[in-house]
Amino acid sequence: MQVRTWQIVAAGLLALTGCGMKQDKFIENVTEADCAYRQACLDDAVLTFSGWQDHDTCVGDVRAEWEDRASGACEYDKPTARDCVKALEEQALACPGTELTLPNVCMNVFLCSDTGTDAGTDTSSDTGSL
């Protein structure tokens, strides 16, 4: 596993944007933080198999995942989005466990009013598997 400190620091600097961030900026920031987390914490064999050892490939795949979450008719929560990016950055530094998971706060960035749940994720646990 390689820790790509510059990616974690860059994502951290991008996240420092007041009380919240616009949705398109969140997608950009969370993609960087999520890839930094994956590249820092996943085994090299998993990165190779997924194609994520290349930063651009990781960004493309992860951006698509987050854009899919954002595409529903759900409410976007700016302060929670900021907290999600920060939590991913912190998680990348710690690499908790062997299962790749999203911090719980990230499950509440996109809330759907018709179901009371977040977009595209299972809320039955306190972390969401990626």
Secondary structure, 3 states (H helix, E strand, C coil): CCCCHHHHHHHHHHHCCCCCCCHHHHHHHHHHHHHHHHHHHCCHHHHHHHCCCCHHHHHHHHHHHHHHHHCCCCEECHHHHHHHHHHHHHHHHHCCCCCCEECHHHHHCEEECCCCEECCCCCCCCCEEC
